[in-house]
Amino acid sequence: MPILLYMDKLTYPMRINKYLASKKYCTRREADEVIKKGKVFINGRLAVLGDKISQNDVVDVKWRAKNCRYYAYNKPRGIITHSPQGADRAGIGICRRDEEEDILMILPQALKNVFPVGRLDKDSFGLIILTDDGRIVDPLLNPEFGHEKEYAVTTTENLPGDFKEKMEEGINIGDCITKPCKIELISYNKFLIALTEGKKHQIRRMCGSFGLDASGIERKRIMNVRLGRLAPGEYRPIQGKELQDFLKALGF
């Protein structure tokens, strides 16, 4: 059955590939491939690359997106990650030193052709989502959507008395003031932090504003997906209700 897509509150005219991507049907690169295969029609006319659509156009897509895979993976300490901006860039343009191991180098054969969504710096560890679905990259990583990521943090020194209050309000880390976050104190030098943004080395820089060194940063949760008891290097599929809730929260 054809899939009919109608313009709603998007800015138009816009390119057909951007339109399909904005509807979270596929990535722009995937849309181009579908168009090349003659599976997209605009008002009954076969679409071509570069076509633009306006407010009253009807887009007919006679193609179904592939069945995508989603995994929760526990990244070990000492492994670097580079998240592509979409599925078409998975594994491309990765910059690393010769002695460094990238996450794509250590994944088992069963996870071939997936890529990490988001990053954990080399000395951090814990949950990363692996997938071959480029559609979820922007809605998951863009801070405008406000999706939480939770980390367990250990510091080398005791936390000051005003740590929770000031961290939750937002910290000046030099180039910006961080958004409000949630802090749960665990012990004299351990806490949980739930963020809705991901500036480079943000947690380390936030701790640094108190003169603290974050000696351990473990990501425990991304939205409703939890690390659980996965050991470093282990993975599990995200499926069933967990996957349904995850995708629904991302707008799919």
N, C-alpha and C positions, 0 to 999 in steps of 0.2 A: 504494500500500500504506500502511495506517496505520502511524504510528510510535508504538510503545508505550514509555512512560517510567515507571519504577518509582521509588518513594521509596527512598533508601538511607540516608545518614548526615546528612540535612538536618534542620533544626529544624522541627517541625511541631506543630500545623497551620500552613500558610502559604498565602498568596494564590497563586492559580494563575499570575498573571503573574510573580510573583517566582520561582516554581518553574521555569517555562520559561526565565527568564533565568539562574537558577542552573545549569541544565543547558547553558548556552551555546547555546541553540537560537535565541534572539533577544533583543532588549532588552525591558524591561518595557512600554515604549510600543508596540513592535511586537506583543508578546503581546496587549495589549489590542485591537489592530486585528484580529488573527487570531480572537480570541474573538468580537468583534462580527460577524465574517463567518460565524460558525457552524461553524468548522473545528476546535474543541476540544471533546472529550467527557471526562467524568469518570465512570468505571464505566458507560459506555454512555449517560449522560445529557448533553445539550447543556450545556456550561458557559456561565455568564454572568459578567459583570464582578463582581469582588469575591468570587467563590467561593473557598473554602479547601479544601485537600486534606489528608488525614491519612496515616498510615503505610502503610495497606494499599490505598489508592486506586490505580487504574490510569488514567493520562492517555493519551488517544488523540488525536493531532494529525494531521489530514488536510490538511496544507499543507506546502509546501516553502519554505524560506527563499530569498530572492532571491539571484542570483549577484552577489556583492559585488566591488568593485574595490579594488585596493591599488597605491599608487604610492610610489616613492622620489623625493623632491623636494629640491633644493638651495635652501634659503631664502637669499636675498641679505641682506647686512648692511643694517640700516636699516628692515626690515619687521617689524611686530609680529605676534604670533600669540596666539590665545586658543583653547585646546582645550576643547570642550564635554565634559560628563560622559557624553554618550551621543549617538547619532546623531540623536535627536529634538531636540537642542539645537544642532545644527550651524548656525553662522552667526547664532545668536540671542543677544542680550544682550551683544554685543561693545561694550566701552567703549574709545573711542579719541579722541584729539584730532583736530580737523578737518584739521590738516596732516599727520597720520600716515597711512601706507598699511598696511592689514591684508593678511595673506596671501591672504584670500579675494577681495580686490579685484584682485589681480594675476594670479590663476591664469587660464590660457587656457580657452576655451570647452570644450575637450575634457575638462577636469576639473570640469565643472559638477556640483554636488551632492555633492562630496566635502568632507571637513573634515580639519584637522590633528589628529593624535593626539599630545598633549604640546605643550610650548612651547619656543621659543628666544627669549631676550630680544632686544630691538630691535638691540643691538649685536653679538649673536652670530649665527652663520651655519652653514650646513651641512644635514645630513640631517634631514628631517621625513617621517614617513609620512602620506600622505593616503589616505583611504578613505571609503566610505559604510557601513562595517560597525561599528555601535555596540557590538557585542559585545566587541570587542578593547580598548576603552578602559580598563576597570578592570584586566584581567589584565596589560596592558602597562605601565600607569602606577603601579599599586599597588606600593610598595616591598616589601610582604610576599612578593611572588613572586620578587624578586631578579633581575630581568632586566637585563642589562648594557647600558649606553650608554657609548660611548667618545668622548672629545673630545681634539683637539689644541689645546694652550694655549700662547700666547706671552706672556711677561711683559716689563715695561719694565726690570726690574732682574735681576741675576744671581740664580739660585736658591741658597739657602744650603745648606751641606753636609749638614744633617740634614733637608732638605726631603722626600725620598722616604720616609724612615723615619717621620717624624711624620705626613705626609699619609696613608700607608697604614694607620696605627694608628687614625686618626680625629681630627678637629680640632674644638675648641670654637668654634662660630661665633655664640655668644651665646644663642640660644634652644634649642640642642641640640648634642650631640656627633655628628659625622657617622659613618656606618657605615664599617667598613674598606673600602678601595678598592685598586685596582692602579695603580701609577705606573711609567711607563717614561721615563727621562730621555733626551732627544734632543740637547740642547745646553745651553749655559750659561743660556739663558732660554726653553727650549722643552721641553715634556713631553707625554706622553699620559696620560690618566686615564680609568679605567673605573669607573663608578659603578653602584650598584644602587638609588639613590634620586635624588630630584630636588627638593631644597629650593629655594626661591626664591633666585636668584642664588648658588647654592651654591658653584660653582667660584670666582667672584669673591670671595666671603666667605672661602673657605678660603685663597686666595692672600693676601687682606687680613690674615689673622692673622699672616703673615710680613712684613707691610709691603710686599707686592708688588701691583702693578696689572696685572690681566690685560688686555692690549691686544688680544688676539685669541683668541676661543674658537670653534672649528669642530667641530661634531659629525660624526664620521667613521663611526660604526656604531651601529645599534640592534639588539641581539641578533645575528642572523646576517645582517642586511641592511646592506650597506655603501654608502657614498656613491660610492666609485669615482671615475670621471673626470667625473661630472656637473658642468657649469659652473653658476654661479649662475643660478637661474631655470629650469634644465632639469629634466626629470623622466623617469622610465622606469617601466614596469609591473613590479611584483613578481609573478613567475609561476613555473611549473614547480617544480623541487625547492626553490628558494629559498623560495617561498611555502608549500610543503608543510611544510618544516622550521620556518618561522616560526609557522604556525598550530598545528603539533603542539606546539611549545614553549609556546604559550599555552593549550594544553589542548583544542584543537578537532580 
